[in-house]
Amino acid sequence: MSKAGVFQVRQTKDTYIQQELSCLILIGMPGSGKSTLGRLLCADKRCAWVDTDYLMQAWWGMPLQAVLDHLGLEHFLDAEAELVSSINLRQAVISTGGSVVYRPRAMQHLESLGRIVYLRAGLEVISERISDARDRGIAVQKGLSLEQIYGQRRPLYEKYAQLVLDTDEQSLEQCVEVIRQWQQKLKN
């Protein structure tokens, strides 16, 4: 079975190993802490960390902004959804690109892999963290302000999130602890 939270028994040479099929997926605006927190969570959980923005760069062989410039917004979003939909992991922390929520098939696939956490940061904090976003590869319609992008995406993040974690006033360590406690509560 491939549903998140379901256990699968795998036979090895000498024993059976019970393995939980559940990834932790981080969504949110650029600058919300997905990559930073993802790395910390992996160190804590001793599991793999995957950043879909880095995967896009590796897949295309160029920086994310160059991929976006080359493909244009709609084709970029389609390529991102294709890449995300091809991820087949059992235990990992997955930090997504902020625009992944624009494609329902990508989000449905992520939901099948595990639990989704929305790292929510206020617009002012996001603005400070990504003050020079020209080379960051942020997928946006031309002419939209950061405030408009935030307004577009926030309801989508909230729609898919199983946990909303405010990152504005909490340290990284506090965020890790909140997620750890939430996951433990779900197991009980």
Beta strands, then each sheet from edge to edge (+ up, - down):
strand 1: 6-11
strand 2: 16-21
strand 3: 23-27
strand 4: 48-51
strand 5: 92-95
strand 6: 114-120
strand 7: 163-166
sheet 1: 1+ 2-
sheet 2: 4+ 5+ 3+ 6+ 7+
end
